[in-house]
Amino acid sequence: MQRIPKPTHGSVGWHAIRHRDLEGKCVLGASEVSIVMGANPYENRVDLAIRKLGTPQVSEPNEAMVRGNVLEPALLQHAINESDSSFY
């Protein structure tokens, strides 16, 4: 596992690092694992492959993205407090 920098959620930079790492390899985030496993009712593996192989597309944030942006810092801090903070 590797920690990667996180530009502003939804920005071009954010989409870019979610598509390819510094070596050009495809990046799969935690939210995409359910798609790979065939357990996501909203997107299938073919859709994911097309999205990952294409150019990153920026879209307007939806309610779930806004909630995630608000909650993520608190959840990250909680995880740090509950685990070995040397990882972070």
SEDREN-81495 format. One line per 3 residues: number of its first residue (from 1); their letters; for each residue x, y, z of N, C-alpha, C. Coordinates in steps of 0.2 Angstrom, whole numbers, plus 5000, padded with zeros to 4 digits. Atoms other than C-alpha are relative to their C-alpha. Layout:
N
NUM = A = X,Y,Z,X,Y,Z,X,Y,Z; ...
***
This chain:
88
1 = MQR = 5004,4994,5000,5000,5000,5000,5004,5006,5000; 4996,4994,5001,5006,5017,4996,4995,5006,5001; 5003,4994,4999,5000,5034,5002,5001,5005,4994
4 = IPK = 4998,4996,5006,4998,5046,4987,4997,5007,5002; 5003,4994,4998,4995,5065,4988,4993,5001,4998; 5007,4999,5002,4977,5071,4987,4999,5008,4998
7 = PTH = 5002,4993,5002,4974,5087,4977,4992,5001,5001; 5007,4999,4998,4957,5095,4979,4995,4995,4996; 5005,5006,5002,4943,5082,4977,4996,5003,4994
10 = GSV = 5004,4998,5006,4936,5083,4959,5004,5004,4995; 4996,4996,5004,4950,5093,4952,5003,4996,4994; 4997,5003,5005,4959,5089,4936,5006,4996,5003
13 = GWH = 4995,5004,4997,4974,5084,4947,4998,4994,5004; 5003,5006,4996,4963,5073,4958,4999,4995,4995; 5001,5005,5005,4957,5064,4943,5006,4997,4997
16 = AIR = 4994,5003,5003,4974,5062,4936,5003,4995,5004; 4997,5005,4995,4981,5053,4951,4996,4994,5001; 5005,5006,4999,4966,5042,4952,5000,4996,4994
19 = HRD = 4999,5004,5006,4970,5036,4934,5006,4997,4999; 4994,5003,5001,4988,5034,4933,5005,5002,5006; 4995,4998,4995,5003,5034,4946,5005,5003,4996
22 = LEG = 4995,4997,5003,5019,5042,4943,5004,4996,4994; 4997,5004,5005,5025,5027,4933,4996,4998,4994; 5005,5001,5005,5010,5027,4922,4995,4994,5000
25 = KCV = 5004,5006,4998,5002,5012,4930,4993,5002,5002; 5007,4999,4998,4983,5011,4932,4999,5000,5008; 5001,5000,4992,4977,5016,4950,4993,4998,5001
28 = LGA = 5007,5002,4998,4962,5008,4958,4999,5003,5007; 5001,4998,4993,4955,5017,4973,4995,4995,5004; 5005,5005,4996,4945,5009,4987,4993,5000,4998
31 = SEV = 5007,4999,5002,4929,5016,4980,4999,4996,4994; 5001,5003,5006,4932,5006,4964,5001,4992,5001; 4999,5007,4999,4936,4989,4972,4993,4996,4999
34 = SIV = 5006,5003,5001,4917,4985,4973,4998,4999,4992; 5002,5001,5007,4916,4987,4954,5004,4994,4997; 4996,5005,5002,4931,4976,4951,4997,4993,5002
37 = MGA = 5002,5006,4997,4923,4963,4962,4993,4998,4998; 5007,5001,5002,4906,4964,4953,4995,5001,5005; 5005,4999,4995,4897,4970,4968,4997,5007,5000
40 = NPY = 5002,4993,5000,4893,4988,4963,4994,5001,4995; 5006,5000,5004,4875,4991,4956,5000,5006,4995; 5000,4994,5004,4880,5008,4948,5005,5000,4995
43 = ENR = 4995,5001,5005,4895,5003,4938,5003,4993,4999; 4997,5006,5001,4902,4988,4930,5007,5000,4997; 4993,5000,5002,4919,4982,4925,5002,5003,4993
46 = VDL = 4999,4997,5007,4918,4987,4907,5000,5008,5000; 5000,4993,4999,4912,5005,4912,5006,5002,5003; 4994,4998,4996,4927,5006,4924,5006,5000,4995
49 = AIR = 4994,5001,5004,4939,5000,4911,5000,5006,4995; 5001,4995,5005,4932,5013,4898,5002,5007,5004; 4999,4994,4996,4933,5027,4912,5008,5000,5001
52 = KLG = 4993,5000,4998,4951,5022,4917,5005,5001,4994; 4995,4999,5006,4958,5021,4899,4999,5006,4997; 5001,4994,5003,4950,5037,4894,5004,5006,5004
55 = TPQ = 4997,4994,4997,4955,5055,4898,4996,5002,5006; 5004,4998,4994,4950,5060,4916,4995,5006,4998; 5005,4995,5001,4934,5070,4916,4998,5003,5006
58 = VSE = 5002,4997,4994,4930,5083,4929,4992,5002,4999; 5008,4998,5000,4911,5085,4934,4999,5004,5006; 5002,4996,4994,4902,5095,4946,4999,4995,5006
61 = PNE = 5001,5005,4994,4902,5088,4964,4992,4999,5001; 5007,5001,4998,4886,5079,4969,5000,5000,5008; 5001,5000,4993,4879,5077,4987,5005,4995,5003
64 = AMV = 4995,5004,4997,4890,5062,4991,5007,5002,5000; 4993,4998,5000,4906,5070,4985,5001,5006,5005; 4999,4995,4995,4902,5085,4996,5000,4998,5007
67 = RGN = 5000,5004,4993,4898,5074,5011,5007,4997,5001; 4994,5003,4999,4914,5065,5008,5006,5005,5002; 4995,4995,4999,4924,5081,5007,5000,5003,5007
70 = VLE = 5001,4997,4993,4917,5087,5024,5002,4995,5005; 4998,5005,4995,4919,5070,5033,5007,4997,5000; 4994,5003,5001,4935,5064,5026,5006,5002,5005
73 = PAL = 4995,4998,4995,4947,5075,5037,4999,4997,5007; 5001,5003,4993,4938,5069,5053,5001,4993,5000; 4999,5007,5000,4938,5051,5048,5007,4998,5000
76 = LQH = 4993,5002,5001,4956,5051,5043,5003,5002,5007; 4998,4999,4994,4960,5059,5060,4999,4995,5005; 5002,5005,4996,4950,5046,5069,5005,4994,4999
79 = AIN = 4996,5006,5001,4960,5032,5060,5007,5001,5002; 4994,4999,4998,4976,5040,5064,5000,4999,5008; 5000,5001,4993,4971,5041,5082,4999,4993,5003
82 = ESD = 5001,5007,4999,4966,5023,5082,5005,4995,4998; 4995,5004,5003,4981,5016,5073,5007,5002,5001; 4993,4998,4999,4999,5017,5072,5001,5006,4995
85 = SSF = 5000,4994,5003,5001,5035,5067,5007,5001,4996; 4994,4999,5004,5019,5032,5060,4998,4998,4992; 5002,5002,5007,5010,5025,5044,4999,5007,4996
88 = Y = 5002,4993,5004,5004,5043,5040,5005,5005,5001
***
